[in-house]
Amino acid sequence: MTVTPTGVVVAPAGLNRERWLTVRRTGVGGSEVAAILGMSKYVSPIEVYLDKRAEVPLDRPQHPDLAEAAYWGLVQEPLIATAFTARTGLAAVEGPGTLAHVERRWMLANVDRYVLDEDARPSSLLEIKTRSAYQLDEWLLGVPDGPALQTHWYLAVTGYQHAHVAALLGGNRLIVHRVERDEALVEQLVELVGEFWQGVLDGTPPAVDGSEATEELLGRLYTVRSDAVTVADPAEVLPLLERRRELKAREARVADELREVDNRLKATAGEAEVVKVQGTVAFTYRQNGPLSQKRFTAAHPDLAAQYTHRVAALDTKSLAAEHPDEFRAHRARRLVVSKENAAA
């Protein structure tokens, strides 16, 4: 039985974390849509894919920034819901649990609150966010892309025609937006995310992209076997090595060109810290950068000794010698291309 125009309950509210995470693996939730579309800073499409395929731990550690944001979002959610009602006069209540689309059960939604109409019946949904004060200007213009995609995904699952988004910025500024259902966007999301989900079912992973999230994932994804060898397809690897060589060469050229431009600007500044062009500050070259410790110590050895102090530091050399397995398990992986391949 549907509890919204197109939503049915597939898991009750109040599940423990492990069971809730297991339910999430049966489909795609709203918080995963931006990641699937390559629009998340912290989660890549390939990580979502591996999670849905149960190829990564169920309750793996989150990125510290995400974990901290999730904690404070959960703590403040009831307060923001109360403030939303006080600000708008619209009552909002918690829902019955995880919803799925009545026809496409892989479309999931965990809605923060349901907004009641005059007859005390759920008529739309409320998405609640907590964000930094630095994002205020963006939120004043409307709902940013990530939360907007999540909200439209919930509209796609529930069948509602509009939603409300309440965001607490910097802990002291509540922004409320009403989001009208965009049918074209809903159809596009269903199509794109549907293609991703079909890949999950077929075992066809999304392409590895160039995001920082993917880089971070690959750095911790595998349990490394020392000196293990993979025999790779030359048709796949050799073009990548050639492309890498081209990009590294371009990077070096750009770095040299940029350094030349910067040096010419610095020479123009001479003894001045501020350079104006046509009455307007064009650039500054102030003496406010990091201290050159070697030059300072050579010039003022007594002062350097006076302000030198010991700091607590991990003795990595001894750790590696006495606990090599634990040391190795937490070392970062480095990509090193041989000179022969780099020049091929």
N, C-alpha and C positions, 0 to 999 in steps of 0.2 A: 504494500500500500504506500502510495506517495505521501510524503509529509510536506512537500512543496510542489509546485506545478509539475516538475520533472525529476524530483529528488526522492530517493528511498533510503532508509536507514540500513547500513550494512554493518555497523558496529556501534554498540551503545557508548554513551558518555562514561567517563570515569575508568576506562581501561588502564591497567598499569602500562608503563612505558614500553616494555618488551612486546606486549600484545598489540599495542597501538602501532608500533613500528612495523610489526608483521602485517597488520592490515594495510598500512601504507604501501607495502610492496605489491599489493594486488592491483595497483593502478597508479595514476598520476594525480597528485594533489596540487592545489593552487600555488603553494610556496615553491614548487619545483618547476613551474612553467618558465619563468625567466631563465633559470639555469639551462633548461632544455633548449631554449632559443639562443643560448650563448650570451645572455645579458646579465649574468651574475658575476660579481667580483670574486666570490669565494667558492662557488660550486660550479663544476664544468658539466657539460652534457654527458661525457664519458663516465663521470662519477655517479650520476643519476642512473645511467644504464647499468653499471656494475651493481649498484644497490638493488635495482629491481630484479636483476638476475641472481641475487644472493651470492655475489662473488666478492663482496667485501663484508666485514663484520656488521652485524645488525645495529649495534649501538656503539659505533666507533666514535672517537672523540671529535667534536666539532672544532672548527677554526675558533681560536679564543675570542675574536671579535664577535662572531656569530653567537657563541655560547653566552657571552656577557649580555649581548643585546636581547637574546631570547629570554634570559632570566628576568631582566628588568621589564621586558614587555609583558611577561606573564604576571609579574607582581603588580604592575600598574593597570592591567586590563580592566578589572572591576571598577577602579576609580575613574578611568576614562569613559567607561560605559555609563556610569552615573552622571558624569559631567555632560556627556552627549545628550542624555535625557533632559537634564536641567537646561541645556543650551537650546535644544530644539523642541522640547515638549513631546518628543516621540519616545514611547516606552520600548525598551529593548530587553530581551530575555535570552538565556542560554538555550542551546538547541539540544536535540535528543542524541547527538553523537555524530559519527562519520556518515556522510551521505555519498551516494553514487547516483549517476544519471540512470534513469529507469531503463533506458535502452542500451547505453554504452557504459557498462558497469566498471570499466577501467577509469572512467572520469570520476575522481573523488573530490570531496570538499569537507574541510573542517572549519565551519563558519564560526566566527567569534561570537556574534549575537544575531538574533532575528528581531527585526523591527515590527511592532504591532500596529495595525490600523485602528480606526475608531471603534471597531467591534472586537478589539483585543485578539485579532487573528494575525498570524505572521503574514506580512505582505512584502517584505524586502529584507535585505540583510545589512549588517553593520560589520565592516572590517576595521580593526583597531590597530594603530601603529604608534610606536614611540621612536622619535628620531632626534638627532642632534640639532641644536639651535642653528648650526651652520647651514642646514638645509631649509631654513625658513623661507627664503626668497623663492626657492623652487616650489615649495608647497603652496605658497600664496598664489602661484600661477595655475595650480591644479594638482591633480594626483600624479606623481611621477610615474615613469614607465613601469618599474617593477611592481609596485602596489596596484597600478591600474590593470596590468595583465592578470595579477592574482584575483582582483575583484571581478574582472570579466570572466575568468574561469569559473568562479563561483556562480556568476549569473548563468553561465552555460550549463552548469550542473543542476542548479536549483530551478531554472526556468523563470526566475523573477525578471521584471522589466527594469528595475533600477536597484541601486544599492547606495549605501552611505559609507563614507570613509572618514573616520575620526583619527587625527594624528596629534599626539602631544609632542610639541617641539621644545627641546631644551628643558623639559620638565615644568614649564610655566606658560606655554602658549598652545591653546587648543585650536586646531584648524579642522573644519568640517566641510566636506564636499559631497554633493549628491552626484552619482554617476549613472547616467542613462545607458541602458543596454544598446550597444552598437552591434547589430545583427551581422554585419559584414565582418567585424573583428571576431565575433564569436565563431563564425563559420571558419575563418582562417585559423584561429587557434585550435579548433577541433581537428582541422585537416593536418596542420603541422605537428601537433602533439600526437595525433593519431598515427602519423607516419613513424614517429619515434617509438610509440608503444608497439607497433607492428614489428619494428626492429628488435625490441626486447623479446617479443614472442618468438621471432625467427632466429634469434642469436646473432643479429647483424648490428654491431656497435656503430655509434656515430663516429665520424672522422675525428682524429686527434687534432685539436685546434691549437692556436698559439696563445691561449689565455694564461694568465698567471695561475689561475685555479687548476688548470690541467698540469702545468709545470709542477706545482706543489703536490698534486696527487701522484704523479709519476715518481716523485722523489721519495714517497713513502709507501707506495702501493705493494711492492714486491719484497719478499724475504730473499735477500741476495745470497746466491751461492758463490762462494769465493772462487774466482778464476773459471767459472762456468763459461762455456762458449755456445753462442747461438749461430747457426749457419743460416744467413739471411739470403733472401732473393736479391740478386744483383740488380734486377730490373726495378726493384723498389728502392734499394739503398743507394746505388750509385748516383741516380739523379738528385737525391736528397743531399748527398755529399757535395755534388757539384753546385747545387743551389746554395748550400751553406758557404762554400768557398766564395761564391760571387757576393753574397751578402756581407761576409766578413771583410772582403776587399772594399766594398762600398762603404762599410762602416768606418774603416780606417781612413778612406779618402775624405769622408764627411767630417771625421774628427779633426783631420789636418786642416781642412778648409775653415771649419768653425774656429779652431785655435788661431788661425791667421786673422780672421775677422776680429776676434776678441783682442788679439795683441795690437791690432791697428787702433781699436777703440781705446785701449789702455794707453797707448802712446799719445793719442790725442788729448787724453785727460791730463797727462803730465803730473804736475804737483797738485792739481785740483781734485776734489772729491765729487764735484757736481759738474756735469756738462750740459749746457743749454743750447738749443737750436731754435732760432726764431722766437726767443723769449720763453720757451717751454723746456722743462727738464727732459732731456733725451735719454740720459743714462747717468748712473752714479758709479764711482769707483772708490768706495770708502775703505778705510783701513779698519775693518771690523770683522775680518774673517778669523779662522782658527789660529791659535798661537803656534808659531814655529818653535817647537820645544828644543830642537837641536841648536838653532841659532841663538835662542835665548840662553840656554845653558852655557854655550861657549862664551857669550858676551857677559853673562852675570852668574858665574858659578856659585857664588855665596848665596845669592837669592834663590837660585834653583835648588840648592841643598836645603834651604830653609823651608821651601814649600813642596818638597818631595815627601810623600808619605806612602806607606804600604797599603794595599787594598786586598781584600779577600778575592782569591781567584782559584778556579779549578785547576789542579795540577794534572793536566791532560797527559803529560809524558808518563808520570807514575801510574795513572789510571790505565793507560794503554798497556803498560808492562805487566801490571798486576791483575787486571781484569780485561783481557783482550776481547773476549766474546761480547761483554756488555758494551765496551768501547766501540767495537765495530758495528754493533746493532744500531747505534745512534749516530753514526757518521752520515753526513750528507753524501749523495752520489754526485759525481762530476762527469760530465761528458767531455771526453778528450778524443779528438780526431787525429789520426796519425798524419805526419807530414806527407807521406806518399799519397794517401787518399785526398788530403786537402788540396794537393797540387795537381791531382789527376784531371 
